[in-house]
Amino acid sequence: MKIKQTEEERKAKRKAYLVAWRAAHPEKCKQYDTTRNIENPDRKKDGLIRLSKWNKEHPGRARAARAAWYAANKDRAKVSAAARYAANPKKMGASAATWQKANPEKARAASSAWQKANPEAFRRYNHNRRANKKINGGKLSPGLVPRLIKFQKNKCVYCGKFFSKSGYHMDHIIPLSLGGKNEDKNIQLTCPGCNKEKGGKDPVVFAQSKGLLL
């Protein structure tokens, strides 16, 4: 004898089927949702309102869902974030600043993790920022450090120490304080000691003090 399903059981079964089907056909779902949102803008607006309400009512589940989505769609998330920032730089900047003030420890941890994971990009960022402050102009290109390490044979241009032992600093050949530009051709790699010793000195004068030029 066939047992008759209740209305709740039928709804649960239908929901499970739809979830499984969407998971198996992501491209079809994406195309369908995009077309439906274009044809029914009010429907999209209502859906966003309902989603916002659900997020407020279930903060824990909402965070978990966002984390899972980002973990599974990192490249897509980066493209989406870049597009939002390009379209609303002031709004996104203000939003980020507000979040950082409200979550200082998380902001510091995220910044520290990014710096460790992207050392070259962080050095480029610092150099570009300093150049902007000095209004010297110029911008460093990605991949500059590996090219310089290869060109300099992994050694400091002044003392010849290997970077594998001493580490390295990005140095403006003509210091920003003397009008040097923040561009690739004005960058060299030095060991930390030589970079600190050189500081804002003229490169010729400093080289002479090291006995490298007559």
Kinemage of the C-alpha trace (Angstrom):
@kinemage 1
@onewidth
@group {chain A} dominant
@subgroup {mainchain}
@vectorlist {calphas} color= white
{ca met a 1} P 0.000 0.000 0.000
{ca lys a 2} L 1.408 3.353 -1.077
{ca ile a 3} L 1.701 5.858 1.722
{ca lys a 4} L 0.361 9.279 0.817
{ca gln a 5} L 2.871 12.096 1.265
{ca thr a 6} L 2.033 15.170 3.270
{ca glu a 7} L 2.245 18.644 1.753
{ca glu a 8} L 5.397 19.403 3.768
{ca glu a 9} L 7.065 16.206 2.555
{ca arg a 10} L 6.249 17.027 -1.084
{ca lys a 11} L 7.682 20.535 -0.678
{ca ala a 12} L 10.849 19.182 0.947
{ca lys a 13} L 11.295 16.620 -1.827
{ca arg a 14} L 10.723 19.258 -4.505
{ca lys a 15} L 13.219 21.612 -2.850
{ca ala a 16} L 15.868 18.870 -2.627
{ca tyr a 17} L 15.353 18.048 -6.310
{ca leu a 18} L 15.735 21.695 -7.358
{ca val a 19} L 18.883 22.136 -5.256
{ca ala a 20} L 20.450 19.021 -6.784
{ca trp a 21} L 19.461 20.074 -10.318
{ca arg a 22} L 20.923 23.572 -9.920
{ca ala a 23} L 24.154 22.100 -8.553
{ca ala a 24} L 24.390 19.817 -11.594
{ca his a 25} L 23.593 22.575 -14.145
{ca pro a 26} L 25.308 25.804 -12.947
{ca glu a 27} L 25.658 27.389 -16.415
{ca lys a 28} L 21.997 26.829 -17.336
{ca cys a 29} L 20.933 28.273 -13.980
{ca lys a 30} L 23.182 31.288 -14.411
{ca gln a 31} L 21.829 32.000 -17.886
{ca tyr a 32} L 18.225 31.521 -16.737
{ca asp a 33} L 18.668 33.774 -13.689
{ca thr a 34} L 20.333 36.500 -15.755
{ca thr a 35} L 17.550 36.474 -18.366
{ca arg a 36} L 14.848 36.452 -15.691
{ca asn a 37} L 16.416 39.365 -13.810
{ca ile a 38} L 16.697 41.438 -16.994
{ca glu a 39} L 13.087 40.752 -17.940
{ca asn a 40} L 11.797 41.220 -14.384
{ca pro a 41} L 13.848 43.922 -12.581
{ca asp a 42} L 11.241 44.209 -9.815
{ca arg a 43} L 11.538 40.473 -9.154
{ca lys a 44} L 15.310 40.863 -8.741
{ca lys a 45} L 14.798 43.790 -6.364
{ca asp a 46} L 12.322 41.800 -4.269
{ca gly a 47} L 14.734 38.877 -4.199
{ca leu a 48} L 17.552 41.087 -2.911
{ca ile a 49} L 15.271 42.473 -0.205
{ca arg a 50} L 14.324 38.953 0.910
{ca leu a 51} L 17.994 37.904 0.885
{ca ser a 52} L 18.982 40.916 2.971
{ca lys a 53} L 16.239 40.113 5.478
{ca trp a 54} L 17.318 36.459 5.658
{ca asn a 55} L 20.953 37.482 6.219
{ca lys a 56} L 19.940 39.667 9.160
{ca glu a 57} L 17.799 36.922 10.674
{ca his a 58} L 20.463 34.218 10.223
{ca pro a 59} L 23.893 35.946 10.531
{ca gly a 60} L 25.800 32.756 11.344
{ca arg a 61} L 24.406 30.765 8.418
{ca ala a 62} L 24.865 33.789 6.119
{ca arg a 63} L 28.581 34.089 7.010
{ca ala a 64} L 29.097 30.363 6.486
{ca ala a 65} L 27.344 30.489 3.105
{ca arg a 66} L 29.424 33.472 1.942
{ca ala a 67} L 32.654 31.826 3.106
{ca ala a 68} L 31.785 28.610 1.261
{ca trp a 69} L 30.925 30.540 -1.918
{ca tyr a 70} L 34.148 32.563 -1.845
{ca ala a 71} L 36.218 29.421 -1.242
{ca ala a 72} L 34.633 27.776 -4.291
{ca asn a 73} L 34.693 30.884 -6.521
{ca lys a 74} L 37.890 32.813 -5.682
{ca asp a 75} L 38.611 34.024 -9.214
{ca arg a 76} L 35.003 35.022 -9.814
{ca ala a 77} L 34.917 36.840 -6.458
{ca lys a 78} L 38.065 38.830 -7.324
{ca val a 79} L 36.649 39.880 -10.691
{ca ser a 80} L 33.346 40.862 -9.088
{ca ala a 81} L 35.060 42.862 -6.334
{ca ala a 82} L 37.292 44.666 -8.852
{ca ala a 83} L 34.254 45.560 -10.976
{ca arg a 84} L 32.356 46.926 -7.963
{ca tyr a 85} L 35.363 48.994 -6.874
{ca ala a 86} L 35.891 50.389 -10.387
{ca ala a 87} L 32.221 51.390 -10.590
{ca asn a 88} L 32.059 52.914 -7.084
{ca pro a 89} L 35.606 53.687 -5.826
{ca lys a 90} L 34.519 56.282 -3.240
{ca lys a 91} L 31.682 54.152 -1.891
{ca met a 92} L 33.828 50.992 -1.712
{ca gly a 93} L 36.719 52.899 -0.122
{ca ala a 94} L 34.411 54.373 2.518
{ca ser a 95} L 32.892 50.936 3.169
{ca ala a 96} L 36.341 49.374 3.605
{ca ala a 97} L 37.431 52.169 5.945
{ca thr a 98} L 34.285 51.717 8.051
{ca trp a 99} L 34.870 47.960 8.290
{ca gln a 100} L 38.525 48.464 9.276
{ca lys a 101} L 37.564 50.861 12.078
{ca ala a 102} L 34.943 48.425 13.357
{ca asn a 103} L 37.266 45.386 13.055
{ca pro a 104} L 40.835 46.618 13.737
{ca glu a 105} L 42.223 43.228 14.767
{ca lys a 106} L 40.738 41.434 11.765
{ca ala a 107} L 41.961 44.220 9.470
{ca arg a 108} L 45.518 43.957 10.819
{ca ala a 109} L 45.467 40.173 10.509
{ca ala a 110} L 44.172 40.343 6.926
{ca ser a 111} L 46.766 42.974 5.989
{ca ser a 112} L 49.582 40.958 7.562
{ca ala a 113} L 48.478 37.773 5.778
{ca trp a 114} L 48.309 39.596 2.434
{ca gln a 115} L 51.776 41.117 2.924
{ca lys a 116} L 53.306 37.709 3.684
{ca ala a 117} L 51.557 36.097 0.717
{ca asn a 118} L 52.426 38.943 -1.691
{ca pro a 119} L 55.858 40.356 -0.694
{ca glu a 120} L 56.700 41.789 -4.114
{ca ala a 121} L 53.291 43.430 -4.534
{ca phe a 122} L 53.615 44.907 -1.037
{ca arg a 123} L 57.027 46.395 -1.858
{ca arg a 124} L 55.606 47.815 -5.100
{ca tyr a 125} L 52.717 49.307 -3.167
{ca asn a 126} L 55.027 51.022 -0.676
{ca his a 127} L 57.248 52.426 -3.404
{ca asn a 128} L 54.266 53.676 -5.417
{ca arg a 129} L 52.779 55.283 -2.328
{ca arg a 130} L 56.014 57.069 -1.464
{ca ala a 131} L 56.354 58.287 -5.035
{ca asn a 132} L 52.811 59.627 -5.024
{ca lys a 133} L 53.541 61.511 -1.809
{ca lys a 134} L 56.618 63.070 -3.398
{ca ile a 135} L 54.617 63.749 -6.594
{ca asn a 136} L 57.487 62.353 -8.630
{ca gly a 137} L 55.284 60.217 -10.823
{ca gly a 138} L 55.973 56.785 -12.258
{ca lys a 139} L 54.764 53.319 -11.394
{ca leu a 140} L 56.508 49.972 -10.918
{ca ser a 141} L 55.487 47.041 -13.081
{ca pro a 142} L 54.568 43.540 -11.817
{ca gly a 143} L 57.396 41.006 -11.948
{ca leu a 144} L 60.101 43.662 -11.534
{ca val a 145} L 61.873 42.008 -8.584
{ca pro a 146} L 62.396 38.580 -10.231
{ca arg a 147} L 63.771 40.327 -13.325
{ca leu a 148} L 66.202 42.381 -11.251
{ca ile a 149} L 67.326 39.364 -9.215
{ca lys a 150} L 68.148 37.555 -12.456
{ca phe a 151} L 69.825 40.612 -13.992
{ca gln a 152} L 71.923 41.280 -10.865
{ca lys a 153} L 72.732 37.570 -10.499
{ca asn a 154} L 71.098 37.492 -7.056
{ca lys a 155} L 73.690 39.934 -5.618
{ca cys a 156} L 73.706 43.423 -4.118
{ca val a 157} L 74.947 45.988 -6.659
{ca tyr a 158} L 77.213 47.621 -4.064
{ca cys a 159} L 78.734 44.981 -1.784
{ca gly a 160} L 78.085 41.808 -3.783
{ca lys a 161} L 76.323 39.940 -0.972
{ca phe a 162} L 73.977 37.198 -2.130
{ca phe a 163} L 70.336 37.965 -1.422
{ca ser a 164} L 69.789 34.344 -0.390
{ca lys a 165} L 71.848 35.161 2.715
{ca ser a 166} L 71.186 38.850 3.337
{ca gly a 167} L 67.724 39.450 1.868
{ca tyr a 168} L 67.131 42.482 -0.327
{ca his a 169} L 65.582 45.949 -0.457
{ca met a 170} L 64.193 47.779 -3.471
{ca asp a 171} L 66.236 50.963 -3.846
{ca his a 172} L 65.621 54.062 -5.972
{ca ile a 173} L 68.912 54.623 -7.789
{ca ile a 174} L 68.234 58.368 -7.794
{ca pro a 175} L 66.400 58.918 -4.492
{ca leu a 176} L 62.892 60.329 -4.533
{ca ser a 177} L 64.155 63.161 -2.349
{ca leu a 178} L 66.520 64.164 -5.200
{ca gly a 179} L 63.808 64.068 -7.835
{ca gly a 180} L 64.110 60.431 -8.928
{ca lys a 181} L 61.024 58.851 -10.480
{ca asn a 182} L 59.288 55.749 -9.223
{ca glu a 183} L 59.799 53.730 -12.403
{ca asp a 184} L 61.444 50.438 -13.327
{ca lys a 185} L 64.637 51.932 -14.763
{ca asn a 186} L 65.266 53.813 -11.502
{ca ile a 187} L 65.066 50.694 -9.308
{ca gln a 188} L 67.858 48.388 -8.207
{ca leu a 189} L 68.137 45.746 -5.507
{ca thr a 190} L 70.556 46.125 -2.619
{ca cys a 191} L 71.186 44.305 0.630
{ca pro a 192} L 69.419 45.882 3.643
{ca gly a 193} L 72.718 47.263 5.005
{ca cys a 194} L 73.707 49.097 1.817
{ca asn a 195} L 70.195 50.448 1.352
{ca lys a 196} L 70.160 51.949 4.848
{ca glu a 197} L 73.671 53.332 4.405
{ca lys a 198} L 72.816 54.908 1.051
{ca gly a 199} L 69.579 56.501 2.243
{ca gly a 200} L 68.918 59.675 0.244
{ca lys a 201} L 72.497 60.102 -1.022
{ca asp a 202} L 73.383 60.718 -4.659
{ca pro a 203} L 74.174 57.313 -6.260
{ca val a 204} L 77.511 58.500 -7.683
{ca val a 205} L 78.646 59.973 -4.374
{ca phe a 206} L 77.627 56.808 -2.518
{ca ala a 207} L 79.339 54.537 -5.055
{ca gln a 208} L 82.527 56.588 -4.704
{ca ser a 209} L 82.364 56.238 -0.916
{ca lys a 210} L 82.241 52.459 -1.421
{ca gly a 211} L 85.286 52.587 -3.700
{ca leu a 212} L 83.340 51.558 -6.782
{ca leu a 213} L 83.964 54.742 -8.824
{ca leu a 214} L 86.992 57.002 -9.187
